[in-house]
Amino acid sequence: MSNVPPTRAPRPWIVWVFSAIVAAIAAINVGLAWDHVAHADAYRALGVSYPPLLRAGFALIWAVVLGALAVGLARCRAWARRWILIILSNYGAFGVLWLVIYARSDFDRGRIAFQAALTALLIVLAAWMMRWRRVRRAFDLPA
């Protein structure tokens, strides 16, 4: 008998796609943070309803968290599979709450229900995908 260490199952293509989507969301947050820092005075002059540097700080925090999650998903780390739904649901709830708190116009208030429904749909899709046998097998070492 040889002592060959167990290996993970091959990564399904959907894990790569989902990791790329999470990485893209992280990149969007980096861009949002950079934009709010670079144009904070212009945003203040326009009279936006939120503090631009606070928004930049939150976007940068989300970028780091989502970037780490994307790397964990791409490398099929068990912690990434455990935390994906918690992080995505908190990110979605944060976006909806930010809109609820700082919405001034009727257009912004009308987007709240759409953003909440889209967030719920994405979380359900992520949960459904993470339940697939091939995906679970890629994240777990065989017994």
C-alpha positions in Angstrom: 0.0 0.0 0.0 1.3 3.4 -0.9 0.7 6.5 1.1 -0.5 8.8 -1.7 -2.1 12.0 -0.4 -5.7 12.4 -1.4 -6.4 14.9 -4.1 -9.3 17.1 -4.9 -11.7 16.4 -7.7 -11.2 18.5 -10.8 -12.7 22.0 -10.6 -16.0 22.4 -12.5 -16.1 25.2 -15.0 -18.9 26.9 -13.1 -16.6 27.4 -10.1 -14.2 29.3 -12.4 -17.1 31.4 -13.8 -18.4 32.1 -10.4 -15.0 33.1 -9.1 -14.6 35.4 -12.1 -17.9 37.0 -11.3 -16.9 37.6 -7.7 -13.6 39.0 -8.8 -15.3 41.4 -11.2 -17.5 42.6 -8.4 -14.4 43.2 -6.3 -12.8 45.1 -9.2 -15.9 47.2 -9.6 -15.7 48.1 -5.9 -12.0 49.1 -6.4 -13.0 51.4 -9.2 -15.9 52.8 -7.2 -13.5 53.5 -4.3 -11.0 55.2 -6.5 -13.6 57.3 -8.2 -15.1 58.5 -4.9 -11.6 59.4 -3.5 -10.5 61.1 -6.8 -13.8 63.1 -7.2 -14.9 63.6 -3.6 -14.9 67.4 -3.9 -17.0 67.2 -7.1 -19.5 64.9 -5.4 -19.7 67.2 -2.4 -20.3 70.2 -4.7 -23.1 68.3 -6.4 -24.7 67.7 -3.0 -24.9 63.9 -3.1 -26.8 62.5 -0.2 -23.9 60.5 1.2 -20.3 61.2 2.3 -18.1 60.2 -0.7 -15.1 59.2 1.4 -17.3 56.9 3.6 -18.6 55.3 0.4 -15.0 54.9 -0.8 -14.0 53.3 2.4 -16.8 50.8 2.4 -16.2 50.0 -1.3 -12.5 49.3 -0.6 -13.4 47.0 2.3 -15.8 45.1 0.1 -13.2 44.9 -2.6 -10.7 43.3 -0.3 -13.3 40.8 1.1 -14.7 39.9 -2.3 -11.2 39.6 -3.8 -10.1 37.2 -1.1 -13.3 35.2 -1.6 -12.7 35.1 -5.4 -9.2 33.7 -4.8 -10.5 31.2 -2.3 -13.2 30.0 -4.8 -10.7 29.7 -7.6 -8.4 27.6 -5.4 -11.4 25.6 -4.1 -10.7 26.3 -0.5 -13.3 24.9 1.9 -13.6 28.2 3.8 -14.6 30.0 0.6 -17.5 27.5 0.0 -18.6 28.0 3.7 -18.5 31.8 3.6 -19.7 32.5 0.1 -23.4 32.8 1.0 -22.7 34.8 4.2 -20.5 37.3 2.4 -22.8 37.7 -0.7 -25.9 38.1 1.4 -24.2 40.8 3.6 -22.9 42.5 0.5 -26.4 42.6 -1.0 -28.0 43.7 2.2 -25.4 46.5 2.5 -26.2 47.7 -1.0 -29.9 47.7 -0.3 -29.6 49.4 3.1 -27.2 52.0 1.6 -29.9 52.8 -1.0 -32.6 52.9 1.6 -30.7 55.3 3.8 -29.4 57.6 1.1 -32.2 57.5 -1.5 -33.6 61.0 -2.1 -35.4 60.8 -5.4 -38.4 58.7 -6.4 -36.1 57.0 -9.0 -33.8 55.8 -6.3 -36.6 54.7 -4.1 -38.1 52.7 -7.0 -34.8 50.8 -7.4 -34.9 49.5 -3.8 -37.3 46.6 -4.6 -35.5 45.7 -7.8 -32.1 45.6 -6.1 -33.5 43.6 -3.2 -35.1 41.1 -5.6 -31.9 40.8 -7.7 -29.9 40.3 -4.5 -32.2 37.5 -3.3 -32.1 35.9 -6.8 -28.3 35.9 -6.9 -28.0 34.4 -3.4 -30.4 31.6 -4.3 -28.5 30.9 -7.5 -25.2 30.8 -5.5 -26.7 28.5 -2.9 -28.1 26.2 -5.6 -24.8 26.1 -7.4 -22.8 25.4 -4.3 -25.1 22.4 -3.6 -24.2 20.6 -6.8 -22.4 17.4 -6.2 -19.5 18.2 -8.6 -19.0 21.5 -6.9 -19.1 20.1 -3.4 -16.6 17.3 -4.5 -14.2 19.9 -5.8 -14.1 21.7 -2.4 -13.8 18.6 -0.2 -10.9 16.2 0.1 -12.0 12.6 -0.2 -12.3 10.6 3.0 
